[in-house]
């Protein structure tokens, strides 16, 4: 039975990667019906619900998974789902439990930092993100989010260091390029703002925020025709 359930779950995971969320949901619901005490299937079904935008259903499955198996993985994804539901206190609680279980869980620390950032708890956010980076110095997302936190705090030098590190590690994440370009604009470094904003537009040509920010930069340079 266990082998059959793992095979069923693997088929659902394949659907999730495609993604074919409805097919994945059907397979995993059959898995849960076959063995409701298997945390793995509840967890994977919760992730499929989460990625397809069914947040309430995701929370139900991830809560069940974390009750059956309170591991850093189940609690981490539960914390992420709570944040997507804007239940930030619950998100912090789940993510704190995750990193207590696994203190070197970089992803959990980074997700905790993002939740604190959304709560306006900038120092708590910075501490969690710096811990994630201490564990994994090549964690581009954590560097980028730390850059957002330092920018919001008004520490523009620290923000620049963090965002430059993020972009050097992974310049495929459009939001990092956008944040870096905006930071250069705020610092009055218009020439340096243009390259990351243009790279962001290459990846997402219709992004209104990036177009608007690049227009502000061009106007500041007197390039009105290009704004």
Backbone bond lengths (Angstrom), bond angles and torsions (degrees), N, CA, C in turn:
res aa  C-N    CA-C-N  psi(-1)  N-CA   C-N-CA  omega(-1)  CA-C   N-CA-C  phi
1 X - - - 1.464 - - 1.527 110.98 -
2 X 1.332 116.97 -42.97 1.469 119.37 -178.49 1.521 111.23 -61.56
3 X 1.361 116.53 -41.09 1.464 119.69 179.74 1.514 110.30 -64.48
4 X 1.338 116.19 -40.71 1.468 119.72 179.07 1.516 111.04 -62.57
5 X 1.321 116.92 -40.63 1.465 120.31 -179.98 1.517 110.80 -66.70
6 X 1.319 117.86 -40.61 1.462 120.04 178.71 1.531 110.36 -63.54
7 X 1.347 115.71 -39.34 1.463 119.31 177.69 1.515 110.76 -63.87
8 X 1.328 116.08 -41.81 1.456 120.48 178.50 1.519 110.44 -63.19
9 X 1.330 115.76 -43.10 1.456 119.19 177.80 1.510 112.15 -63.66
10 X 1.334 117.34 -37.12 1.462 120.03 178.87 1.519 111.19 -64.66
11 X 1.314 117.05 -38.27 1.461 120.00 176.69 1.514 110.53 -62.88
12 X 1.332 116.13 -40.31 1.462 119.69 178.42 1.517 110.76 -65.80
13 X 1.321 115.96 -40.62 1.463 118.85 179.04 1.520 110.77 -62.34
14 X 1.322 116.25 -37.55 1.469 118.84 177.38 1.521 109.63 -60.83
15 X 1.331 115.98 -41.99 1.457 118.88 177.81 1.511 111.64 -63.53
16 X 1.317 116.56 -34.41 1.457 119.91 -178.58 1.520 110.85 -69.55
17 X 1.322 117.54 -34.39 1.457 120.15 -179.10 1.527 111.44 -71.94
18 X 1.314 117.96 -26.71 1.467 120.13 -172.60 1.526 116.25 -63.93
19 X 1.323 122.43 -44.15 1.456 128.83 -7.68 1.530 111.28 -96.43
20 X 1.320 116.15 140.45 1.461 122.80 173.55 1.527 105.67 -122.47
21 X 1.331 115.00 82.06 1.461 119.81 -170.15 1.522 112.62 -64.20
22 X 1.329 116.95 -37.57 1.457 118.73 -177.77 1.527 110.75 -66.18
23 X 1.310 116.45 -42.64 1.464 119.98 177.82 1.520 110.40 -64.42
24 X 1.325 116.80 -42.91 1.462 120.34 178.36 1.520 110.86 -61.34
25 X 1.330 116.63 -43.59 1.464 120.49 179.89 1.518 110.80 -60.93
26 X 1.332 116.67 -44.27 1.470 120.83 -179.71 1.522 111.39 -60.24
27 X 1.318 117.47 -47.05 1.464 120.71 179.66 1.528 111.12 -61.26
28 X 1.322 116.22 -44.92 1.464 119.17 -175.21 1.517 112.14 -73.03
29 X 1.303 117.82 -33.28 1.463 119.28 175.19 1.522 110.60 -64.26
30 X 1.324 117.09 -36.10 1.462 120.38 174.38 1.529 110.36 -65.57
31 X 1.305 117.30 -38.11 1.467 121.20 177.29 1.519 110.91 -62.06
32 X 1.324 116.31 -45.56 1.463 120.85 -179.60 1.522 110.44 -63.93
33 X 1.333 116.88 -40.36 1.462 120.19 178.64 1.526 111.17 -63.92
34 X 1.332 116.44 -34.20 1.463 120.38 179.97 1.524 112.06 -73.17
35 X 1.312 117.22 -32.62 1.472 121.25 -179.06 1.525 108.39 -153.50
36 X 1.316 116.07 93.32 1.469 120.60 -175.57 1.517 112.68 -74.79
37 X 1.336 117.34 -7.29 1.467 120.50 -179.41 1.527 112.66 -99.17
38 X 1.325 117.63 9.69 1.459 120.52 179.79 1.529 109.33 -91.67
39 X 1.334 118.56 108.23 1.472 119.75 -177.36 1.522 112.96 -64.06
40 X 1.339 117.42 -29.71 1.466 121.19 -176.68 1.522 111.37 -60.60
41 X 1.353 116.71 -44.14 1.461 118.98 -178.03 1.522 111.21 -71.78
42 X 1.335 117.71 -38.84 1.471 119.67 174.78 1.530 110.28 -59.84
43 X 1.321 116.04 -42.35 1.465 120.90 -178.73 1.529 110.62 -62.93
44 X 1.331 116.24 -50.09 1.462 119.51 -178.15 1.528 111.55 -65.22
45 X 1.340 117.14 -38.93 1.463 119.90 176.41 1.526 110.21 -62.85
46 X 1.327 116.91 -39.35 1.462 119.95 176.66 1.515 112.25 -61.28
47 X 1.331 117.09 -40.33 1.468 120.31 178.77 1.524 111.61 -66.55
48 X 1.331 116.88 -39.03 1.466 119.77 177.54 1.523 110.02 -63.34
49 X 1.332 116.54 -45.32 1.472 119.74 176.10 1.529 110.37 -58.69
50 X 1.321 116.76 -42.78 1.464 121.08 -176.82 1.523 110.65 -63.00
51 X 1.315 116.87 -45.56 1.458 120.36 -176.80 1.522 112.49 -72.72
52 X 1.331 116.96 -20.03 1.462 119.82 177.86 1.523 112.01 -97.12
53 X 1.346 116.50 6.47 1.455 120.62 173.78 1.513 115.38 87.27
54 X 1.319 117.92 8.43 1.470 120.81 179.18 1.532 107.87 -93.59
55 X 1.308 115.68 77.77 1.470 120.96 -169.02 1.526 111.74 -66.86
56 X 1.332 117.69 -44.91 1.465 119.80 -178.63 1.525 111.29 -62.11
57 X 1.335 116.34 -43.38 1.464 119.60 177.84 1.524 110.56 -64.34
58 X 1.327 116.85 -38.22 1.463 120.71 177.56 1.522 110.90 -61.29
59 X 1.322 116.42 -44.63 1.461 119.90 -179.96 1.525 111.25 -61.20
60 X 1.327 117.40 -41.70 1.464 120.15 179.10 1.526 110.67 -58.51
61 X 1.332 116.87 -47.60 1.464 120.25 -177.27 1.526 111.80 -70.18
62 X 1.320 117.36 -40.01 1.465 119.92 -178.17 1.523 111.68 -71.91
63 X 1.338 117.03 -32.46 1.475 118.76 173.49 1.526 109.98 -63.51
64 X 1.336 116.08 -44.05 1.465 119.57 178.59 1.524 110.86 -61.83
65 X 1.327 116.60 -45.08 1.465 120.35 179.32 1.519 111.64 -59.52
66 X 1.335 116.92 -42.22 1.466 119.91 -176.98 1.524 111.81 -73.60
67 X 1.337 117.27 -25.39 1.468 119.91 174.02 1.531 110.82 -72.84
68 X 1.335 115.87 -40.05 1.461 120.22 179.42 1.523 112.01 -73.41
69 X 1.331 116.40 -34.99 1.471 121.71 -177.21 1.524 108.53 -145.46
70 X 1.338 117.34 85.95 1.473 119.76 -177.64 1.526 112.13 -75.33
71 X 1.333 115.78 69.01 1.460 121.44 179.76 1.519 109.84 -97.21
72 X 1.344 115.73 170.28 1.457 118.85 177.79 1.528 111.58 -63.28
73 X 1.338 117.58 -29.36 1.464 120.28 -178.67 1.524 111.59 -72.04
74 X 1.332 116.41 -47.89 1.464 118.59 -179.61 1.523 110.70 -67.46
75 X 1.319 117.31 -42.73 1.463 120.21 -179.18 1.525 111.45 -68.97
76 X 1.328 117.19 -35.43 1.459 119.88 177.70 1.515 111.93 -62.88
77 X 1.334 116.37 -46.22 1.463 118.90 179.22 1.524 111.54 -69.88
78 X 1.330 117.45 -32.42 1.462 119.65 174.13 1.522 110.29 -62.63
79 X 1.326 116.82 -42.77 1.462 120.02 177.78 1.511 112.61 -61.80
80 X 1.332 116.32 -39.89 1.466 119.79 177.66 1.525 110.75 -64.64
81 X 1.334 117.17 -40.95 1.464 120.58 179.24 1.526 111.01 -64.85
82 X 1.334 116.85 -41.24 1.469 119.36 176.49 1.529 110.66 -60.24
83 X 1.330 117.04 -40.06 1.462 118.99 179.34 1.529 111.01 -64.97
84 X 1.312 117.26 -41.24 1.456 120.54 178.21 1.522 111.47 -64.43
85 X 1.333 116.26 -25.29 1.461 121.84 175.99 1.523 112.25 -87.79
86 X 1.333 116.44 1.60 1.472 124.14 -178.85 1.527 111.98 66.62
87 X 1.319 117.41 21.85 1.465 122.06 174.30 1.528 106.59 -96.01
88 X 1.330 114.89 79.82 1.459 119.75 -166.53 1.526 112.93 -74.90
89 X 1.317 118.10 -36.76 1.464 119.40 178.10 1.526 110.33 -63.21
90 X 1.333 115.89 -41.95 1.465 119.89 178.19 1.527 110.80 -65.71
91 X 1.334 116.02 -35.87 1.461 120.44 177.11 1.525 110.86 -61.95
92 X 1.320 116.72 -46.22 1.465 120.71 178.80 1.524 110.66 -59.99
93 X 1.329 116.54 -44.56 1.463 119.96 -178.44 1.530 111.14 -59.66
94 X 1.327 116.71 -46.96 1.465 120.02 -178.72 1.525 111.43 -65.83
95 X 1.324 116.92 -42.78 1.463 120.22 -177.65 1.526 111.74 -70.78
96 X 1.322 117.10 -34.61 1.466 119.45 175.83 1.525 110.40 -64.06
97 X 1.330 116.40 -40.57 1.467 119.73 176.46 1.525 110.48 -62.38
98 X 1.331 116.11 -39.56 1.468 119.85 -179.50 1.528 111.39 -60.69
99 X 1.330 116.87 -45.83 1.471 118.91 -176.60 1.526 111.61 -80.06
100 X 1.326 117.85 -17.84 1.464 119.41 171.15 1.524 110.05 -70.49
101 X 1.330 116.04 -39.43 1.464 120.47 177.75 1.525 110.86 -67.83
102 X 1.337 115.88 -41.33 1.473 121.49 -176.90 1.523 108.81 -130.81
103 X 1.331 118.24 85.87 1.471 121.01 -174.71 1.524 114.57 -59.59
104 X 1.321 118.34 -21.68 1.469 121.14 -179.86 1.527 112.51 -99.47
105 X 1.313 116.65 22.34 1.469 122.29 -179.47 1.528 108.32 -84.91
106 X 1.330 115.93 90.34 1.471 120.53 -174.12 1.520 112.17 -59.16
107 X 1.320 117.02 -43.22 1.467 120.57 -179.53 1.528 110.85 -58.64
108 X 1.329 116.78 -42.55 1.459 120.18 179.88 1.516 112.37 -63.24
109 X 1.335 117.34 -42.66 1.466 120.44 177.40 1.529 110.89 -63.29
110 X 1.337 116.83 -40.93 1.468 119.89 -179.72 1.523 111.45 -65.85
111 X 1.330 116.79 -42.03 1.467 120.25 178.09 1.529 110.62 -64.92
112 X 1.320 116.70 -37.82 1.461 120.43 176.11 1.522 110.16 -62.87
113 X 1.328 116.56 -41.98 1.460 120.24 177.50 1.514 112.45 -60.88
114 X 1.331 117.08 -41.20 1.463 120.56 178.74 1.529 111.32 -64.43
115 X 1.333 116.70 -39.50 1.463 119.09 177.92 1.524 110.52 -64.69
116 X 1.324 117.11 -44.97 1.467 119.59 176.83 1.533 110.84 -60.56
117 X 1.331 117.47 -37.79 1.472 120.12 178.50 1.528 110.52 -60.10
118 X 1.316 116.45 -44.06 1.462 120.33 -179.95 1.528 111.90 -67.04
119 X 1.329 116.79 -26.19 1.465 121.30 177.66 1.524 112.03 -81.72
120 X 1.332 117.53 -8.16 1.455 120.89 -176.52 1.513 113.44 82.33
121 X 1.333 117.07 11.20 1.472 122.07 179.08 1.533 107.98 -91.09
122 X 1.333 116.13 77.26 1.459 119.53 -168.01 1.528 113.31 -67.98
123 X 1.312 118.15 -37.60 1.468 118.56 -179.27 1.522 111.31 -69.83
124 X 1.341 116.49 -40.56 1.463 119.40 175.52 1.525 110.15 -62.59
125 X 1.326 115.83 -40.39 1.466 120.38 178.45 1.521 110.88 -60.95
126 X 1.331 116.44 -47.37 1.463 120.30 -178.56 1.526 111.11 -62.08
127 X 1.337 116.87 -41.66 1.468 119.60 -179.66 1.534 111.00 -61.78
128 X 1.324 115.87 -44.77 1.462 119.24 -178.71 1.528 111.14 -65.68
129 X 1.326 116.60 -42.13 1.464 120.25 -179.63 1.524 111.54 -67.99
130 X 1.324 116.68 -39.33 1.464 119.56 177.67 1.529 111.18 -65.26
131 X 1.339 116.13 -33.71 1.468 119.18 175.92 1.529 110.06 -66.16
132 X 1.335 117.34 -41.35 1.465 120.58 177.43 1.526 110.72 -60.15
133 X 1.323 116.15 -41.91 1.470 120.75 -179.01 1.526 111.12 -70.93
134 X 1.326 116.79 -34.95 1.469 120.03 175.99 1.530 110.25 -60.31
135 X 1.327 115.97 -39.87 1.465 120.81 179.18 1.524 110.97 -72.28
136 X 1.329 115.79 -42.82 1.468 121.47 -176.75 1.525 109.16 -133.33
137 X 1.329 117.98 90.53 1.474 120.63 -176.41 1.525 114.27 -63.26
138 X 1.325 118.17 -15.67 1.466 121.54 -179.36 1.526 112.68 -97.86
139 X 1.308 116.81 19.22 1.468 122.09 -176.17 1.532 108.48 -84.08
140 X 1.334 116.34 90.69 1.471 121.19 -173.86 1.523 112.42 -60.95
141 X 1.320 117.00 -41.97 1.471 120.02 -178.02 1.533 110.84 -61.59
142 X 1.335 116.56 -41.42 1.466 119.76 179.19 1.525 110.77 -65.88
143 X 1.341 117.26 -41.40 1.465 119.96 176.13 1.530 110.66 -60.18
144 X 1.326 117.03 -44.85 1.461 119.93 -179.11 1.516 112.36 -63.20
145 X 1.327 116.44 -42.22 1.462 120.00 179.84 1.524 110.82 -67.89
146 X 1.336 117.11 -37.53 1.465 120.03 174.07 1.522 109.98 -60.97
147 X 1.328 117.51 -38.96 1.462 120.35 175.89 1.518 112.18 -59.49
148 X 1.329 117.10 -40.97 1.465 120.62 176.44 1.528 110.89 -61.07
149 X 1.321 116.08 -43.28 1.467 120.33 -179.15 1.524 110.64 -63.82
150 X 1.318 117.21 -47.52 1.468 120.06 -178.92 1.529 111.27 -65.78
151 X 1.321 117.72 -35.25 1.464 120.74 175.72 1.526 109.76 -61.96
152 X 1.330 116.70 -46.44 1.464 120.56 -179.72 1.524 111.47 -62.81
153 X 1.337 117.08 -30.72 1.465 121.32 178.47 1.524 112.10 -78.37
154 X 1.321 117.64 -10.59 1.458 121.18 -177.73 1.509 114.28 87.08
155 X 1.336 117.13 6.43 1.466 120.96 177.96 1.531 107.38 -90.63
156 X 1.333 116.15 81.65 1.459 120.22 -170.67 1.521 112.90 -71.27
157 X 1.332 117.34 -29.75 1.466 119.04 177.63 1.529 110.75 -66.94
158 X 1.337 116.02 -46.07 1.466 119.35 178.40 1.525 110.87 -65.19
159 X 1.325 116.18 -36.98 1.465 119.93 177.47 1.522 110.96 -62.15
160 X 1.340 115.92 -42.09 1.462 119.99 -179.36 1.525 110.92 -64.26
161 X 1.315 116.79 -44.25 1.462 119.97 178.49 1.524 110.85 -58.30
162 X 1.331 116.07 -46.10 1.463 120.30 -177.71 1.525 111.67 -64.85
163 X 1.321 117.19 -45.05 1.463 120.21 -177.48 1.525 112.04 -71.11
164 X 1.320 116.87 -35.56 1.471 118.59 175.39 1.526 110.75 -65.30
165 X 1.322 116.71 -39.77 1.462 119.41 175.51 1.524 110.64 -61.20
166 X 1.335 116.04 -44.47 1.468 120.28 -179.61 1.520 111.13 -59.92
167 X 1.331 116.44 -47.36 1.466 120.74 -177.54 1.526 111.80 -66.83
168 X 1.327 116.65 -35.12 1.469 118.99 179.71 1.522 111.20 -70.55
169 X 1.328 116.51 -29.01 1.461 120.53 179.18 1.522 112.46 -80.07
170 X 1.341 116.11 -35.26 1.469 119.88 -176.78 1.521 109.20 -159.17
171 X 1.328 116.75 96.74 1.464 119.08 -179.69 1.528 111.71 -92.60
172 X 1.343 116.59 14.59 1.460 119.98 175.21 1.526 111.90 -86.20
173 X 1.340 117.23 -12.38 1.462 120.64 179.60 1.529 108.30 -86.59
174 X 1.320 114.98 105.47 1.463 121.03 -172.27 1.517 112.14 -57.30
175 X 1.324 116.96 -39.58 1.463 119.68 -175.58 1.529 111.45 -63.44
176 X 1.333 117.60 -32.07 1.463 120.17 178.04 1.524 109.98 -65.63
177 X 1.319 117.19 -44.02 1.469 121.11 177.53 1.522 110.92 -62.45
178 X 1.326 116.96 -40.05 1.462 120.69 178.27 1.525 111.00 -62.29
179 X 1.333 115.84 -46.42 1.468 120.30 179.93 1.524 111.16 -63.12
180 X 1.328 116.62 -40.15 1.463 120.07 -179.78 1.522 110.71 -66.01
181 X 1.322 117.60 -43.79 1.462 120.53 177.57 1.515 112.43 -62.13
182 X 1.328 116.74 -42.58 1.464 120.57 179.08 1.523 111.05 -64.36
183 X 1.335 116.74 -39.52 1.461 119.62 179.19 1.525 110.77 -63.39
184 X 1.315 117.85 -43.58 1.467 119.94 176.67 1.532 110.29 -60.77
185 X 1.334 117.28 -38.70 1.471 119.64 178.49 1.526 110.34 -62.19
186 X 1.320 116.88 -45.68 1.464 121.36 -179.66 1.523 110.64 -62.69
187 X 1.320 117.25 -35.25 1.463 121.75 179.09 1.529 112.34 -78.33
188 X 1.329 116.99 -2.98 1.460 120.97 -179.32 1.511 113.97 80.03
189 X 1.333 116.65 14.40 1.469 122.12 -177.86 1.530 109.09 -97.22
190 X 1.319 115.80 71.32 1.463 120.36 -170.63 1.527 112.30 -64.41
191 X 1.333 117.03 -41.52 1.467 119.00 179.86 1.529 111.41 -61.03
192 X 1.329 116.08 -36.08 1.463 119.86 -179.09 1.526 112.02 -79.87
193 X 1.329 116.86 -19.28 1.465 119.89 179.20 1.521 111.96 -73.11
194 X 1.329 116.55 -31.45 1.467 120.24 -170.90 1.534 113.43 -65.25
195 X 1.351 120.87 -48.24 1.474 119.12 -175.82 1.532 114.38 -57.43
196 X 1.361 120.03 -48.95 1.468 116.81 179.92 1.523 112.88 -65.95
197 X 1.336 117.62 -34.17 1.459 119.37 178.47 1.525 111.09 -67.22
198 X 1.317 116.75 -38.92 1.470 119.28 177.17 1.532 111.11 -66.27
199 X 1.331 116.58 -39.57 1.470 118.81 177.64 1.524 110.46 -64.63
200 X 1.333 116.23 -37.31 1.466 119.50 176.78 1.523 110.91 -62.60
201 X 1.328 116.64 -40.76 1.467 120.22 178.88 1.521 111.72 -68.40
202 X 1.312 117.82 -32.09 1.464 120.14 175.61 1.527 110.59 -59.81
203 X 1.332 116.01 -35.55 1.459 120.75 -178.29 1.522 112.32 -85.56
204 X 1.314 117.51 -28.23 1.474 122.06 -178.30 1.525 108.30 -141.85
205 X 1.337 117.42 78.10 1.474 121.13 -169.46 1.521 114.97 -61.37
206 X 1.306 118.06 -27.03 1.459 118.90 -175.89 1.513 114.97 -97.79
207 X 1.327 117.91 12.29 1.466 119.98 -174.99 1.525 110.32 -70.41
208 X 1.333 115.58 114.95 1.467 120.50 -174.78 1.523 111.62 -65.45
209 X 1.337 117.30 -37.47 1.471 120.04 -178.08 1.529 109.82 -63.91
210 X 1.330 116.69 -46.14 1.463 119.60 -179.05 1.521 110.97 -65.47
211 X 1.326 116.83 -42.45 1.465 120.31 177.61 1.522 110.99 -59.72
212 X 1.336 116.19 -42.61 1.464 120.06 179.87 1.514 112.47 -65.62
213 X 1.339 116.31 -41.89 1.465 120.13 179.88 1.520 110.95 -66.40
214 X 1.326 116.95 -42.05 1.460 119.95 177.77 1.527 110.58 -64.08
215 X 1.325 116.65 -36.88 1.462 120.01 175.85 1.519 112.14 -62.42
216 X 1.333 117.07 -40.01 1.468 120.76 176.84 1.526 110.76 -61.67
217 X 1.324 115.70 -41.06 1.466 119.96 179.58 1.523 110.40 -63.38
218 X 1.321 116.82 -46.35 1.466 119.97 -179.98 1.530 111.31 -62.40
219 X 1.323 116.74 -40.45 1.475 119.22 178.91 1.522 110.72 -64.63
220 X 1.332 116.59 -39.04 1.465 119.91 178.47 1.524 111.46 -63.74
221 X 1.326 116.68 -26.87 1.466 121.17 178.16 1.529 112.19 -89.12
222 X 1.327 116.33 -2.04 1.458 119.74 -177.50 1.511 113.97 81.54
223 X 1.324 116.93 11.86 1.470 121.57 -179.34 1.531 108.66 -93.16
224 X 1.322 115.67 64.23 1.460 121.91 -171.24 1.524 111.28 -62.55
225 X 1.316 117.59 -36.80 1.466 120.68 -177.76 1.525 112.16 -64.98
226 X 1.337 116.80 -24.45 1.466 120.42 -178.89 1.520 112.15 -94.65
227 X 1.332 117.27 -10.77 1.468 120.79 -174.98 1.522 111.15 -70.20
